[in-house]
Amino acid sequence: MRLSFSEYIESKNILKLAVEDAPKHKQIFNVTKYCKIPVHEDFKSNTKEYIGLKPKDSVEVIWETHESQMIVRYIIINEQYNYFPTWTNKKFCNWLTMNCKIN
């Protein structure tokens, strides 16, 4: 099946609107102990950039719902810095339960 260019643009716009309409949930967590989280990963050199966190820092997590599954879209550290998580959802949720508490 081949699409014309106008059909392609129309389908692309429909997908963009669907992404914007996905339900988003915001949760704020307080860090309970000294820890770090990777915020940038370079696959070519196999290096990661970490952010060090202290107790009483805040981590705001924006969750997005896709097909009845919650996905971490991005995180905000101390209401200043926006990052995209490099971990899987399961690993990130484990990190949250070990190092943070819900505000």
N, CA and C of each residue as an Amber inpcrd file, in Angstrom:
protein
   309
   0.8470000  -1.1820000   0.0000000   0.0000000   0.0000000   0.0000000
   0.8890000   1.2410000   0.0000000   0.6970000   2.0690000  -0.9680000
   1.4660000   3.3050000  -1.0640000   0.5730000   4.4740000  -0.7100000
   1.1500000   5.3960000   0.0470000   0.4280000   6.6050000   0.4250000
   0.9030000   7.7680000  -0.4340000  -0.0340000   8.6270000  -0.7510000
   0.3700000   9.8660000  -1.4050000   1.0020000  10.7650000  -0.3440000
   1.6690000  11.7980000  -0.7800000   2.3260000  12.6840000   0.1610000
   1.3260000  13.3480000   1.0930000   0.1850000  13.7650000   0.5650000
  -0.8230000  14.4100000   1.4090000  -1.4060000  13.4250000   2.4280000
  -1.5600000  12.1500000   2.0520000  -2.0350000  11.1380000   3.0030000
  -0.9900000  10.8910000   4.0850000   0.2740000  10.8940000   3.6850000
   1.3580000  10.7150000   4.6510000   1.3630000  11.8490000   5.6730000
   1.2660000  13.0970000   5.1940000   1.2580000  14.2590000   6.0990000
   0.0460000  14.1900000   7.0210000  -1.0930000  13.8100000   6.5020000
  -2.3070000  13.7140000   7.3150000  -2.1570000  12.6470000   8.3960000
  -1.6100000  11.4820000   8.0440000  -1.4340000  10.4230000   9.0470000
  -0.4050000  10.8330000  10.0970000   0.6290000  11.5590000   9.6800000
   1.6340000  12.0340000  10.6310000   1.0210000  13.0340000  11.6100000
   0.1710000  13.9150000  11.1300000  -0.4990000  14.8820000  12.0140000
  -1.4410000  14.1950000  12.9850000  -2.1080000  13.1470000  12.5330000
  -2.9930000  12.3880000  13.4220000  -2.1880000  11.7520000  14.5460000
  -1.0240000  11.1990000  14.2250000  -0.1600000  10.6070000  15.2550000
   0.3370000  11.6520000  16.2470000   0.6970000  12.8330000  15.7600000
   1.1480000  13.9050000  16.6520000   0.0440000  14.3050000  17.6170000
  -1.1770000  14.4080000  17.1120000  -2.2990000  14.7690000  17.9810000
  -2.5720000  13.6830000  19.0110000  -2.4270000  12.4250000  18.6220000
  -2.6460000  11.3240000  19.5610000  -1.6260000  11.3610000  20.6920000
  -0.3880000  11.6980000  20.3870000   0.6540000  11.7880000  21.4180000
   0.3570000  12.9400000  22.3670000  -0.0950000  14.0690000  21.8230000
  -0.4000000  15.2170000  22.6700000  -1.6120000  14.9590000  23.5610000
  -2.5190000  14.1000000  23.1270000  -3.7280000  13.8200000  23.8850000
  -3.5560000  12.7070000  24.9130000  -2.3950000  12.0550000  24.9460000
  -2.1760000  10.9770000  25.9030000  -2.2480000  11.5390000  27.3210000
  -2.9760000  10.8570000  28.2110000  -3.0990000  11.3580000  29.5880000
  -1.7390000  11.4020000  30.2900000  -1.4890000  12.5090000  30.9610000
  -0.2360000  12.6910000  31.6980000  -0.5420000  12.8620000  33.1870000
   0.3300000  12.2950000  34.0160000   0.1960000  12.3850000  35.4650000
   1.5050000  12.9040000  36.0260000   1.3910000  13.7840000  36.9990000
   2.5810000  14.3620000  37.6210000   2.6300000  13.9280000  39.0790000
   3.8090000  13.4600000  39.5100000   4.0360000  13.0980000  40.9060000
   5.3370000  13.7360000  41.3670000   5.3250000  14.2230000  42.5840000
   6.5300000  14.8260000  43.1590000   7.0440000  13.9150000  44.2630000
   8.3230000  13.6280000  44.2060000   8.9830000  12.7700000  45.1890000
  10.0680000  13.5730000  45.8910000  10.2920000  13.2700000  47.1610000
  11.3960000  13.8480000  47.9220000  12.4680000  12.7900000  48.0790000
  13.7020000  13.1540000  47.7890000  14.8210000  12.2270000  47.9130000
  15.1070000  12.0250000  49.3950000  15.3280000  10.7790000  49.8140000
  15.5180000  10.4720000  51.2320000  16.9720000  10.1820000  51.6000000
  17.8230000   9.9420000  50.6070000  19.2310000   9.6780000  50.9120000
  20.0920000  10.1080000  49.7280000  21.3860000  10.2130000  49.9660000
  22.3100000  10.5950000  48.9070000  22.3210000   9.5060000  47.8390000
  22.1470000   9.9060000  46.5870000  22.1060000   8.9460000  45.4930000
  22.4050000   9.6670000  44.1880000  22.4310000   8.9140000  43.1110000
  22.6460000   9.5220000  41.8010000  21.7760000   8.8010000  40.7820000
  21.5340000   9.4940000  39.6770000  20.6850000   8.9450000  38.6220000
  21.2920000   9.3250000  37.2750000  21.3560000   8.3670000  36.3380000
  21.8900000   8.7160000  35.0200000  20.8680000   9.5110000  34.2170000
  21.3170000  10.5800000  33.5890000  20.4130000  11.4130000  32.8070000
  20.8230000  11.4860000  31.3420000  22.0230000  11.0160000  31.0280000
  22.4670000  10.9950000  29.6380000  23.3550000   9.7770000  29.4430000
  23.1060000   9.0540000  28.3670000  23.8890000   7.8540000  28.1040000
  24.4000000   7.9080000  26.6710000  25.7080000   7.7520000  26.5170000
  26.3170000   7.7260000  25.1910000  26.6460000   6.2790000  24.8560000
  25.9360000   5.7310000  23.8670000  26.1040000   4.3200000  23.5440000
  27.3990000   4.0430000  22.7830000  27.9220000   5.0430000  22.0910000
  29.1580000   4.8290000  21.3340000  30.3460000   4.6470000  22.2610000
  30.4710000   5.5150000  23.2550000  31.6030000   5.4100000  24.1810000
  31.2430000   4.6680000  25.4660000  29.9720000   4.2510000  25.5820000
  29.4980000   3.4850000  26.7350000  29.7120000   4.2540000  28.0420000
  29.4290000   5.5510000  28.0360000  29.5490000   6.3730000  29.2340000
  28.1870000   6.9480000  29.6010000  28.0410000   7.2670000  30.8610000
  26.8010000   7.8540000  31.3630000  27.1160000   9.1220000  32.1350000
  26.2050000  10.0790000  32.0590000  26.3200000  11.3030000  32.8510000
  25.3290000  11.1840000  34.0040000  25.8170000  11.3760000  35.2120000
  24.9870000  11.2160000  36.4000000  24.7030000  12.5620000  37.0530000
  23.5680000  12.6230000  37.7250000  23.2110000  13.7730000  38.5550000
  23.2250000  13.2780000  39.9930000  23.9670000  13.9500000  40.8370000
  23.9870000  13.6110000  42.2560000  22.8400000  14.2930000  42.9790000
  22.1470000  13.5520000  43.8090000  21.0110000  14.0860000  44.5540000
  21.2730000  13.9680000  46.0470000  20.7210000  14.9220000  46.7870000
  20.8690000  14.9540000  48.2380000  19.4930000  14.7870000  48.8840000
  19.4620000  14.4320000  50.1650000  18.1690000  14.3990000  50.8430000
  17.4890000  15.7610000  50.7650000  16.2120000  15.7380000  50.6620000
  15.3410000  16.9140000  50.5570000  15.3410000  17.5480000  49.1680000
  16.0850000  16.9910000  48.1910000  15.9010000  17.4150000  46.8050000
  14.5600000  16.8790000  46.3350000  13.9690000  17.5490000  45.3750000
  12.6860000  17.0750000  44.8600000  12.8480000  16.5830000  43.4300000
  12.1410000  15.5090000  43.1280000  12.1280000  14.9150000  41.7990000
  10.6710000  14.8690000  41.3460000  10.3770000  15.6010000  40.2910000
   9.0250000  15.6130000  39.7380000   9.0230000  14.6900000  38.5230000
   8.1300000  13.7170000  38.5260000   8.0700000  12.7310000  37.4490000
   6.7850000  12.9420000  36.6620000   6.9160000  13.0500000  35.3460000
   5.7580000  13.1540000  34.4670000   5.5540000  11.7870000  33.8330000
   4.4380000  11.1580000  34.1740000   4.0850000   9.8440000  33.6560000
   3.0900000  10.0320000  32.5130000   3.1630000   9.1530000  31.5330000
   2.2320000   9.1850000  30.4250000   1.6280000   7.7900000  30.2790000
   0.3320000   7.7260000  29.9990000  -0.3580000   6.4600000  29.8650000
  -0.4370000   6.0560000  28.3950000   0.0540000   4.8500000  28.1020000
  -0.0360000   4.2780000  26.7540000  -0.4960000   2.8370000  26.8860000
  -1.6570000   2.5390000  26.2970000  -2.1900000   1.1720000  26.3000000
  -2.1920000   0.5690000  27.7040000  -2.7750000   1.2670000  28.6310000
  -2.9230000   0.8700000  30.0380000  -1.5880000   0.6530000  30.7490000
  -0.5330000   1.2510000  30.2680000   0.7770000   1.1460000  30.9050000
   1.3140000   2.5450000  31.1600000   1.8610000   2.7600000  32.3450000
   2.4410000   4.0500000  32.7010000   3.8970000   4.0830000  32.2450000
   4.2670000   5.1420000  31.5280000   5.6220000   5.3120000  31.0110000
   6.1730000   6.6260000  31.5490000   7.4170000   6.6220000  32.0000000
   8.0620000   7.8470000  32.4650000   8.4440000   8.6660000  31.2410000
   7.8820000   9.8550000  31.1300000   8.1630000  10.6950000  29.9680000
   9.3850000  11.5690000  30.2270000   9.4120000  12.2690000  31.3380000
  10.5890000  13.0330000  31.7220000  10.5400000  13.3310000  33.2000000
  11.6890000  13.7670000  33.7340000  11.7900000  14.0860000  35.1570000
  12.3260000  15.5080000  35.2950000  11.9190000  16.1540000  36.3790000
  12.3610000  17.5150000  36.6870000  13.0130000  17.4760000  38.0670000
  14.2640000  17.9270000  38.1270000  15.0090000  17.9290000  39.3850000
  14.9630000  19.3320000  39.9790000  14.4850000  19.4460000  41.2190000
  14.4320000  20.7160000  41.9620000  13.7760000  21.8470000  41.1750000
  12.7540000  21.5220000  40.4230000  11.9660000  22.4910000  39.6460000
  12.8160000  23.3160000  38.6820000  13.9900000  22.8210000  38.2940000
  14.8810000  23.5890000  37.4240000  15.2800000  22.8360000  36.1660000
  15.6890000  21.6070000  36.3040000  16.3220000  20.8840000  35.2100000
  15.4110000  19.7710000  34.6980000  15.1800000  19.7420000  33.3890000
  14.3740000  18.6970000  32.7630000  15.2990000  17.6520000  32.1560000
  15.0020000  16.3860000  32.4120000  15.7990000  15.2830000  31.8780000
  14.8750000  14.1910000  31.3720000  15.3760000  13.4440000  30.4110000
  14.6850000  12.2590000  29.9370000  15.3870000  11.0580000  30.5530000
  14.6500000  10.1850000  31.2060000  15.2920000   9.0530000  31.8780000
  15.9180000   8.0880000  30.8830000  17.0330000   7.4900000  31.2630000
  17.7040000   6.5230000  30.4040000  17.4200000   5.0870000  30.8400000
  16.8150000   4.9160000  32.0010000  16.5070000   3.5800000  32.4950000
  15.1650000   3.1040000  31.9770000  14.9370000   1.8020000  32.1010000
  13.6210000   1.2440000  31.8040000  12.6540000   1.6680000  32.9140000
  11.3650000   1.5290000  32.6480000  10.3660000   1.9010000  33.6560000
  10.5400000   1.1140000  34.9430000  10.7940000  -0.1640000  34.8290000
  10.9230000  -1.0140000  36.0100000  12.1220000  -0.5830000  36.8630000
  13.2460000  -0.3350000  36.2150000  14.4410000   0.0710000  36.9570000
  14.2460000   1.4460000  37.5840000  13.6010000   2.3630000  36.8510000
  13.3580000   3.6940000  37.4000000  12.4080000   3.6250000  38.5970000
  11.3680000   2.8150000  38.5090000  10.4300000   2.6660000  39.6380000
  11.1210000   2.0520000  40.8520000  12.0100000   1.0920000  40.6240000
  12.7820000   0.5220000  41.7340000  13.6610000   1.5850000  42.3840000
  14.2980000   2.4310000  41.5720000  15.1230000   3.5060000  42.1050000
  14.2710000   4.4560000  42.9400000  13.0610000   4.7920000  42.4540000
  12.1720000   5.6930000  43.2050000  11.8090000   5.0940000  44.5590000
  11.4690000   3.8200000  44.5960000  11.0670000   3.2140000  45.8680000
  12.2320000   3.0970000  46.8480000  13.4510000   2.9350000  46.3390000
  14.6120000   2.8090000  47.2160000  15.1170000   4.1630000  47.7270000
  14.9640000   5.2290000  46.9470000  15.6240000   6.4910000  47.2660000
  14.6900000   7.6700000  47.5210000  13.4050000   7.4930000  47.3110000
  12.4780000   8.6310000  47.4150000  11.2150000   8.2360000  48.1500000
  10.4860000   9.2680000  48.5740000   9.1460000   9.0710000  49.1170000
   8.2170000  10.0790000  48.4460000   6.9600000   9.7200000  48.3270000
   5.9910000  10.5860000  47.6540000   5.7250000  11.8020000  48.5320000
   5.7140000  12.9520000  47.9150000   5.4540000  14.2080000  48.6180000
   3.9730000  14.3410000  48.9110000
